[in-house]
Amino acid sequence: MGHSMSDPAHGHYRTKEEVEEHRKRDPLLLLKETILSTNLGTEADFIQLEREVGEVVTAAVKFADESPFLFYRSYIMTFWLSNRLVKQLSVLTRPTQRAKTRLS
């Protein structure tokens, strides 16, 4: 696949044949084929699912567009603090750390 809608799926990076070969092994398409062939779902189910996913993505984009811009400093501080907290929590929850603490 290309990198964006303006970048063709074949030509620069892959041949058309290579793209088609990879599409045959697409796990989502293979799962869909399995669900349809085993009568666990219908094409209508997939149409509804695609519609629902589209609505979720549209709502997420709208939320992002309408949200206030997070200033760089605020973002860095938020990331740094949350990252530091995650590291502290991960040290406390490691099994080896808990075992060492119990043995001390």
C-alpha positions, 0 to 999 in steps of 0.5 A: 500500500502507499503511504497516503491517498495521494501515494499509489498502492503500486508503482513506486514501492510495489508492483501491482501483482505484489499488492494483489498477492498481499491482499489475498492474505489480508487477515481481515478479509480472510476473517470476513470470508471465514465468517461468511462461509461458516454462516456466523455472519452475513454481508448485511452484518458487515455493512452495518459494522462498517457503518458503525465504525465509520460513525465512531471514526467520524465522532473521534475526528470531530472531537479532535477538531473541536478540542482546544489545542494542547500547547507543547509545554503542557503536552510534554509535562503531561507526557513526562509525568504520566511516563514517570508514573508508569515507570514507577508503577511497573517497578512496583508490580514486577514479580521479581521486585515483589519477591525481593521485597518479601525476602528482605 
